[in-house]
């Protein structure tokens, strides 16, 4: 598939998506986009290009997502750019070779942008033994027993990303429960920053006598015996190397396939929030061969910042060094419109789904996260003083900065670091970010306003985890949980994303990455158990669409190039109707139709998925109808 200089439609399944190469330039013009927001630059290049167009989509509901959120009836595209948007058939752009597509009233939106995925890792996970959807400890025990029976004796059994907040029991399993299912095999229940292991895993990894790794904890009971709970300490485990690591070709094919699944849901850009040279090299190769179907903004992760500022800066040098083809892996801005290096990131604290987010107040004793220490406030994964020194130098070298930051105390630390950098260099136009930012505070917002700090946030955690978090933390502490509306009312920018990391299915993956689900959660603030969390924080439909389009472009300095449908911008378009002979409906409705047919066929679906689909089918209809109406009809 070639995608330079000629019209090329990435019609995968049903989506009509048209991302292309090349740049668009424009001058700055501040704009009031959402409430008081002053930050977007909607200025698009003077439409130097003239007709004829390669493609005109007419009889459409074009939701431009421009400054006025105006709608139009037709859009003309030439090469990789939007030539014109208007309320007629755009005949003056029509030439003998122009392809005319009657959109038959379909809604056309800018290509969607997920600001936080791990597509490389998720694609690889699809090559491994697929773990079925497990929604309880009991089901997980059954699965472990099956694995014990199926695998050679003493094999490790690893369960991926079964968060306690998403299990029927609402807690981590105990060591005893894992022992019960696998007395003779080591078991590792991997939830990222936190893991649970059984007695056999403790024995073979010699955790009885092991010391804590840096910034990690092998949690022990009153008799100094490991309880099975590992906080940021999985490096202490003696896990075997994978028996059959996937080949490069397999990884390449899996990444291409996953990106095509993204396309099918209307996604044309992603923020890949953890990249290493091997994934960047692959994206660059796919770009060269024309097989890359989403634009990728590559966050560079520094796993280990080291034990001093000097060491941290040496590590920064190491992750920036030139890669294959002499293209460097940093700083921010290296690359082109397909593969661009994004911000530098570290893991500042743990996670809210595993009880290690670093909080201002103690988490509280309870079984959900096996917390037994009254003063326990979560974990920092690196020293803020060293991080401050590193980030000051990285800022000087041109890096945009972010950090994985889930708890309110971790956010305090990060914003204090940004504030100290501001004393030495002006960062207010640098769009420093917070990644996750689940718990905001008034002081935090004030600092974000002063420093123009934006955030990438994940609505799915509200849907899946807010009920459990409310039980653990109480309603009072949840009053600033994913306060999306307040962020916008403060004139700040937030961008929506999923944190997709394991599996590929848009609903069943961890985390579910379906962008329509993400928007729906932002609109309704409903949880999986049908609770409404902080209804005042509901976004309007306009805000929800911006959240998954132009806002994410802003996060990455790309809003002059894409994120809205305006002349001169890249022609990244998603539509619900490909309009070609035999074309199926897409992408907004594709999943719905697929779900209906599957359900009619009686295929087993998980409860979770059915619940989501029932709800989405209703809400998504409302969403797509709403965008089809004039702006005045939007809430
Ligand atoms: Zn992530």
Boltz pocket constraint, residues with backbone or C-beta under 6 A from the ligand:
constraints:
  - pocket:
      binder: B
      contacts: [[A, 116], [A, 117], [A, 118], [A, 273], [A, 499]]
      max_distance: 6.0
